[in-house]
Amino acid sequence: MKKITLVYFSPTKTTETVLRDITQGLAQSLEISSSEITAVNFTRPEIRGTVLEPFDKDDIVLLGAPVYAGRLPADAADFFKKLTASGTPAILTVVYGNREYEDALLELKDVASACGFIPVAGAAFIGEHSFASTDIPVAMNRPDENDLKQAQDFGGNTGTLLKKTTDLKKLAVLEVPGNFPYREGMGTGAPDFIAVTDACTECGICATACPSNAIDADDGFATIAADCILCCACIKACPEQARLMKAGPIKDKARWLNETCSIPKPVQVFFAVEP
């Protein structure tokens, strides 16, 4: 019996949403029950300190992460590199904010291959941009209903590929866009760009949402700029909308994205095929 494991980094939950719909289509195609599906959400730093058991040929693993400046987030890449597999089929997914995903999917494929996975399918989905807001929308409300239908279809089609493939090693190498050497990533550290207003009730939800422990509860839940990865999960998670983006370079970037990336981009999917 095959087992499905989702392994993902998803500060604003768009990657998680897409992966769960891919899994739904995959599980239906392969007739895998929910009891054989496990999710490993390593967004929080304490989870990233764990080491997962090796995967084998009885596993199917979905690897997913958002795209930051055309690359995988450093924390996501570092965790993926700790995985070990032995000929395990991997389904790769990156989610980007309607600009470009550049080298991220290729980077994920290369990391997966180096860990012993056999990448059988890859996809680039659109998610609401981290810098987006109601005032400055960028890919708002994506993934939308159509995106998630495509996610289910992608999972189902990957299941069909796995059912008809008797030897994964005979598949052609999965080809995805991207360049090597990869473009320079975003790194850690940010300008002071988040204001905490008087609406803050000190509930701590922002600190729980932050994937880099960059919220200082002893300083009015201010952002620790040196540790911030610009994911804006704290802004999106705040139930009081008490965290706002200040005027400055990040808000200027959001406006630029709003002006230049307004045309909705399509989902892109890729499959390994038998030669």
Protein Blocks (a to p, Z undefined) as FASTA:
>chain_A
ZZdddddddfkommmmmmmmmmmmmmmmnopafklcccddfkbmklmmpccddddfkbcc
ddddddeehiacfklmmmmmmpccehiacddddddehiagkjmmmmmmmmmmmnopacfb
dcddddddfkbcfklgghihiacfklmmmmmmmmmmmmmmmmmpmblklpccdddedddd
ddddebeadddfbdcdfklgolommmmmpmnlpacfknoopacfklpgolommmmmmmnl
paccdedjklmmmmmmmmmmmbccdddddddddZZ
